[in-house]
Amino acid sequence: MDRKGIRGPWRTPNVTADGLKIFAVIIMLIQNIGIVIIEKGVIGLDGYTQAQLSEAMAKDSKLMTAAGVGSVMQLIGGLAVPIFAFLLVEGFLKTSSYSRYLISIAAFAVISEIPYDLATSHKIIDWSSQNALITMSICLLMLYFLGMLKERKGIIYTIAKLTIVLCAVVWVTLLKAQFGLCMVLLVAVFYLFYSKNALKTFLGMMVSLLYVTGPLSFYGIWCYTEERKNIIPKYAYYIFYPLHLLILWGIVKIFL
């Protein structure tokens, strides 16, 4: 979605892949601070039913403030989902080795599961939800099969593509993977309508409404220049995911 040279009088910033990655990681960190420290730690959300929480907040202004802060941080976190989906498609299209790309994300998905479970449920193993890299791994598999049919036209192939997307939706739903439905649909939209910027943006923004603030991320995507400098090594992003979850869990255990 290169916009260099056609920005007109209303010049917008040039955003590189590194800029999108750093922004998305910061937003993800804010969201997870809200989930792990505010909601799971300060509020102790798992110890309340919805009715009990409402009653407790009515009696405790500090608890109400904390709940408000946690909700705002969750809303901010919605900005990261479209960007991660967009970058996943860009990575798929530009990687020199699909198998290495998939193996890297799948390996860190496995590595991240215990830190994710500790941070979100304080259990070593918790099957109630799975981490976001599981979702990304499923999306990469979906992209592989969609890629096999990319140039195929006709109703039969359209049905086949929709079936592939539906299978990915089923898997993320069964696994209860983080960002599941929204991520799968966004990745499918970004890939299937890659060259149709207006349609891709419109459909992507509609899907992103699942996270309320998601459509705002499309400003950064619109400004994307396709420039990739790898200022920060790609594996640093992979390592950051389980590492920051462990650190947040440690903060809750030690201080809360």
RAMO-V692227 format. One line per field, one symbol per residue. ss: DSSP state (A for helix, B for strand, O for the rest). A space follows every 10 residues. Layout:
ss: ???
This chain:
ss: OOOOOOOOOO OOOOBOAAAA AAAAAAAAAA AAAAAAAAAA AAAOAAAOOA AAAAAAAAAO AAAAAAAAAA AAAAAAAAAA AAAAAAAAAA AAAAOOOAAA AAAAAAAAAA AAAAAAAAAA AOOOOOOOOB OAAAAAAAAA AAAAAAAAOO OOOOAAAAAA AAAAAAAAAA AAAAAOBOOA AAAAAAAAAA AAOOOOAAAA AAAAAAAAAA AOOAAAAAAA AAOBOOOOOO OOOAAAAAAA AAAAAAAAAA AAAAAO
